[in-house]
Amino acid sequence: MTWKFFSAVMVLSALLVLSAGVANGQAIPGKFKPIYEKSTSDQQFDPRDFTGIWEMTVRDHTLGAPPPPLTPAGKAAMAGRVAGGRTTAGNAPWYTCNPMGFPRLVNDDEPMEWIMTKEKILQVFQWEHRIRYLWTDGRALPSGQNLENLGPAWYGHSIANWDGDTLIVNTVGLDERAWLDQNGLPKSFHARIEERYRRIDYNTIEMQMTLYDPEYYTSTYVGAKRAFRKITDEHITYFGWNGLFAGVTEGICAPINEVEGYNKGFRDVGRPEEK
């Protein structure tokens, strides 16, 4: 991180974290309109081309719908998790420099770039500088002993295929330490998450997630439909440098130089002042 910008970045980030707890599930007032209003939605586009930088239009780091009841195993997996908020301290993994994991990072309101190739689709996230591979080369989704051998991963193992103009992504092998959402809901290693993406106009990609996890939930967890809006170049250009990583911060928690600043700016924001 460029240290001359550190204080400003931490203050801005703290405000965003606080806002996230308050504006759960609400569209961000005034944030997105100036970003995409200059691009009319009736422009020609390829519905199978998601190339570009996009941002979710709500600040709600969940699946957007009430979850089904947890099984006893699900309740045990969630025990001890504290979501945190404006007056309480949370213990989410990302507060201690661990990855957000999937699907939490996808449901964040940070910019994400799509890069389309013949054998795979890349989702590149500004936060964590994370790259997620969605394999479109025809390989099978890992299962059985193959999945057991691969083991858990923070972002799982994903394959994708097209059903008409809808991109269907399936992900398995998720690390149970990563929270499903900001509220601390769990997901098991044997869970499967399906994402369905559809570009409905020039500026909009619609997405819906479904969690299949009979170990931890009593029924299928169907999330709400969410929209991503296309970001124009002028809104990702800083000091003449254009691109997803063009901002004044890398958005990475690097313990070697950021533990104290990260904790003050992110982890400790919601903690009550000591008396």
C-alpha positions in Angstrom: 0.0 0.0 0.0 1.2 3.5 -0.7 1.7 5.0 2.7 1.1 8.6 2.0 -2.5 7.6 1.1 -2.9 5.2 4.0 -4.7 7.5 6.5 -7.3 8.6 3.9 -7.9 5.1 2.7 -8.4 3.8 6.2 -10.9 6.5 7.0 -12.8 5.9 3.8 -12.8 2.2 4.3 -14.0 2.5 7.9 -16.9 4.6 6.7 -17.7 1.9 4.1 -17.6 -0.8 6.7 -20.0 1.1 9.0 -22.3 1.8 6.1 -22.4 -1.9 5.2 -23.9 -2.8 8.5 -26.5 -0.1 8.3 -27.6 -0.4 4.6 -28.0 -4.1 4.6 -29.8 -5.1 1.5 -30.4 -1.5 0.3 -29.2 0.0 -3.0 -26.4 2.5 -2.4 -27.9 5.9 -2.8 -26.3 7.9 -5.7 -23.3 5.6 -5.9 -24.1 3.8 -9.1 -26.1 6.1 -11.2 -23.3 8.5 -12.2 -21.1 5.4 -13.1 -23.4 4.0 -15.7 -25.9 6.7 -16.6 -23.7 7.9 -19.5 -23.9 4.5 -21.2 -27.4 3.8 -22.5 -28.7 0.4 -21.7 -29.9 -0.2 -25.3 -26.4 -0.4 -26.8 -25.6 -3.5 -28.7 -24.0 -6.3 -26.7 -23.1 -9.9 -26.8 -25.1 -11.7 -24.0 -22.2 -14.2 -23.6 -19.5 -11.6 -23.2 -19.2 -10.3 -19.7 -15.8 -8.6 -20.4 -15.4 -5.5 -18.3 -15.4 -4.2 -14.7 -18.7 -4.5 -12.8 -19.9 -3.7 -9.3 -22.9 -5.0 -7.3 -25.6 -2.5 -6.8 -26.5 -3.4 -3.2 -24.4 -3.3 -0.1 -25.5 -6.6 1.5 -22.9 -9.2 1.9 -25.3 -12.1 2.1 -27.3 -14.2 -0.3 -30.1 -11.6 0.0 -32.8 -13.9 1.3 -33.6 -15.5 4.6 -31.8 -18.8 5.1 -33.6 -22.1 5.8 -33.2 -23.5 9.3 -29.9 -25.0 10.2 -29.4 -28.7 11.0 -27.8 -29.6 14.4 -24.5 -29.9 12.5 -25.0 -26.5 11.0 -25.7 -24.9 14.4 -22.6 -26.5 15.8 -20.6 -25.1 12.8 -21.9 -21.6 13.5 -21.4 -21.7 17.2 -18.9 -19.0 18.4 -19.2 -16.9 15.3 -19.8 -13.2 16.0 -20.9 -11.1 13.1 -20.1 -7.8 14.8 -21.6 -4.4 14.0 -21.4 -0.8 15.0 -21.3 -1.5 18.8 -19.9 -5.1 18.9 -16.6 -6.7 17.8 -16.8 -9.5 15.2 -14.6 -12.4 14.7 -15.0 -12.9 10.9 -11.9 -14.5 9.3 -11.1 -11.4 7.2 -10.7 -9.3 10.4 -7.5 -11.2 11.0 -6.1 -11.0 7.5 -7.6 -14.3 6.2 -9.4 -14.5 2.8 -13.1 -13.7 2.6 -13.6 -16.9 0.7 -16.4 -17.9 -1.6 -19.2 -16.8 -1.9 -18.6 -13.9 0.5 -16.2 -12.1 -1.8 -18.5 -12.4 -4.8 -21.3 -10.8 -2.7 -19.1 -7.9 -1.7 -19.6 -4.5 -3.2 -16.1 -4.1 -4.6 -15.4 -3.9 -8.3 -14.9 -7.2 -10.1 -13.5 -7.7 -13.6 -14.5 -10.5 -16.0 -11.9 -11.9 -18.4 -13.3 -14.4 -21.0 -11.0 -17.0 -22.5 -11.7 -20.2 -24.5 -11.0 -22.7 -21.7 -11.8 -20.6 -18.6 -13.4 -17.4 -17.4 -11.6 -15.3 -14.8 -13.2 -13.2 -12.1 -10.7 -10.7 -10.9 -11.5 -9.0 -7.6 -10.2 -5.6 -6.5 -10.4 -6.7 -2.9 -7.5 -9.2 -2.0 -6.3 -8.9 -5.7 -8.0 -12.3 -6.0 -8.4 -14.3 -9.2 -11.2 -17.0 -9.4 -11.1 -19.6 -12.2 -14.4 -20.8 -13.7 -13.4 -23.7 -16.0 -15.3 -24.0 -19.3 -13.1 -26.7 -20.8 -15.5 -29.5 -20.2 -14.0 -31.0 -17.1 -16.3 -32.6 -14.5 -17.1 -31.0 -11.2 -14.9 -32.8 -8.6 -16.8 -35.4 -6.6 -16.3 -38.5 -4.5 -12.8 -39.5 -3.8 -11.5 -37.0 -6.3 -13.0 -34.2 -4.2 -11.7 -35.6 -1.0 -8.2 -35.8 -2.5 -8.4 -32.2 -3.7 -9.5 -31.1 -0.3 -11.0 -27.8 0.8 -10.1 -24.4 -0.7 -11.0 -20.9 0.3 -12.6 -20.3 -3.1 -13.5 -24.0 -3.9 -13.2 -25.7 -7.3 -15.5 -24.3 -10.0 -16.7 -25.3 -13.5 -19.0 -23.3 -15.8 -21.2 -24.0 -18.8 -23.7 -22.1 -20.9 -27.4 -22.8 -21.0 -28.5 -20.6 -23.8 -27.3 -17.1 -22.7 -27.2 -18.0 -19.0 -23.8 -18.9 -17.5 -24.1 -21.6 -14.9 -21.3 -21.9 -12.4 -21.0 -24.8 -9.9 -18.5 -24.7 -7.0 -17.6 -27.4 -4.5 -14.8 -28.2 -2.0 -15.3 -25.0 0.1 -13.2 -24.4 3.2 -15.6 -24.5 6.1 -13.6 -21.8 8.0 -14.7 -19.2 5.4 -18.1 -17.8 6.4 -21.0 -18.0 3.9 -21.9 -14.4 4.6 -21.2 -11.4 6.9 -23.6 -12.9 9.5 -21.5 -16.0 10.1 -23.7 -18.6 8.4 -21.7 -21.8 7.7 -21.3 -24.1 4.7 -20.0 -27.6 4.7 -17.1 -29.0 2.7 -19.6 -31.1 0.8 -21.8 -28.2 -0.1 -22.4 -27.1 -3.7 -23.1 -23.5 -4.7 -24.7 -22.7 -8.1 -24.4 -19.3 -9.6 -26.5 -18.3 -12.6 -25.4 -15.2 -14.5 -27.3 -13.5 -17.3 -26.4 -10.3 -19.1 -29.8 -8.6 -19.4 -28.7 -5.4 -21.1 -25.5 -3.5 -21.9 -25.0 -2.2 -18.3 -26.4 -5.1 -16.3 -25.5 -8.6 -15.3 -28.1 -10.4 -13.2 -26.9 -13.1 -10.8 -28.6 -15.6 -8.4 -26.9 -18.0 -6.0 -28.3 -21.3 -4.7 -26.7 -23.3 -1.9 -27.2 -27.1 -1.7 -26.0 -28.2 1.7 -28.1 -30.9 3.4 -25.4 -31.4 6.0 -25.9 -27.9 7.4 -29.4 -26.8 6.2 -32.8 -28.4 6.3 -33.6 -27.3 2.7 -32.0 -25.7 -0.3 -31.0 -22.1 0.3 -32.1 -20.0 -2.7 -30.7 -16.5 -2.8 -32.2 -13.3 -4.2 -31.4 -12.1 -7.7 -28.7 -9.5 -7.7 -27.5 -7.0 -10.3 -24.0 -5.9 -11.3 -23.6 -2.7 -13.2 -20.9 -2.0 -15.7 -18.3 0.6 -14.6 -17.0 3.2 -17.1 -13.2 3.8 -17.6 -13.4 7.2 -16.0 -14.5 5.7 -12.7 -11.5 3.4 -12.6 -8.8 6.0 -13.5 -6.6 7.5 -10.8 -3.8 9.9 -11.5 -3.8 8.9 -15.2 -3.6 5.2 -14.4 -6.5 3.1 -15.6 -7.7 -0.3 -14.5 -9.1 -2.5 -11.7 -6.1 -1.9 -9.5 -5.7 1.7 -10.3 -6.8 3.0 -6.9 -4.8 4.5 -4.0 -4.8 1.2 -2.2 -4.1 -2.4 -3.2 -7.0 -3.6 -1.0 -4.8 -6.4 0.5 -4.3 -7.2 4.2 -0.5 -7.8 4.3 0.7 -8.5 7.8 4.2 -7.4 7.0 3.2 -3.8 6.9 -0.5 -3.4 7.7 -1.5 -5.3 10.8 -1.9 -2.3 13.0 -3.5 -0.1 10.3 -5.8 -2.8 9.0 -7.0 -3.6 12.5 -7.7 0.0 13.3 -9.4 0.7 10.0 -11.4 -2.5 9.6 -11.4 -5.0 12.5 -11.9 -2.5 15.3 -14.2 -0.1 13.6 -17.4 -1.5 15.2 -15.9 -2.0 18.6 -17.3 0.2 21.4 -15.0 2.6 23.0 -13.4 1.5 26.2 -14.6 3.3 29.2 
